[in-house]
Amino acid sequence: MKLYYKPGACSMASHIILNELGVAFDLDKTDTEAGTTEAGDDFRQISPNGYVPALVTNGGDIVTENPAVLQYLADQAPDAGLAPAHGTLARIRLQELLNFVSSELHKSFSPFFSGVEMDDTRREKAEAGVQRRAAYIESRLADGRDFLLGDTFTVADAYAFVVLNWAGFVGVNLDGYPKTQAYVARIAARPASIKAMIAEGLMEQAA
Ligand SMILES: N[C@@H](CCC(=O)N[C@@H](CS)C(=O)NCC(=O)O)C(=O)O
């Protein structure tokens, strides 16, 4: 398999899951604006909408859109437990979460990455938008569970982690969400996350 990615972007969720699976894969760093990749591919031919993640399967098919890519990866190794079985209510709960992370949490960060300067009023509004979604994550963790679906780490956790981790980069304060902060730290400490963050240049290899 081959994953087209941008360092620290949402594609890192799929990178983490590939590491969790322990399968062989290639990474290709992508410049979405130029439509080029480090390996010299024409990214616009790969990803019709021009964004990462894009995954090329072992069969040569291309899968895009985070919830689809993540579920595709989880389904490669059902025994790894990264997604509940198809046809169960638990799978629907996973899809609910993936859609929440994709269309609500992820997109609440858009104002910070738009390249448009924000005045204080706009910034406060954007920050409140992220915090409103973080409050939902906090409520999911209120019963002391380690992960969004319960005690088992799933692909939704990899995606939520990557997105929540942006808060630190753009200066959104999540101090009011202690369970969410502990959740982010818990996922950051997983070997698969550390490996992805080092490979994408977000972290340095420990000496
Ligand atoms: N709906 C897409 C959104 C993906 C997305 O927002 N990707 C961002 C990185 S997090 C990207 O590649 N942005 C660059 C661009 O749009 O040019 C998905 O869920 O996969």
The ligand as a Gaussian input file, in Angstrom:
#p B3LYP/6-31G(d) Opt

LIG

0 1
 N      -12.927000      15.434000       3.220000
 C      -11.516000      15.115000       3.233000
 C      -10.759000      16.304000       3.796000
 C       -9.276000      16.060000       3.765000
 C       -8.487000      17.306000       4.128000
 O       -9.030000      18.294000       4.658000
 N       -7.164000      17.244000       3.862000
 C       -6.296000      18.377000       4.102000
 C       -5.239000      18.057000       5.129000
 S       -5.914000      17.750000       6.727000
 C       -5.588000      18.740000       2.827000
 O       -5.036000      17.894000       2.139000
 N       -5.600000      20.027000       2.517000
 C       -4.887000      20.530000       1.400000
 C       -5.759000      21.069000       0.334000
 O       -6.993000      21.031000       0.484000
 O       -5.164000      21.541000      -0.613000
 C      -11.241000      13.849000       4.013000
 O      -11.957000      13.574000       5.005000
 O      -10.334000      13.099000       3.672000

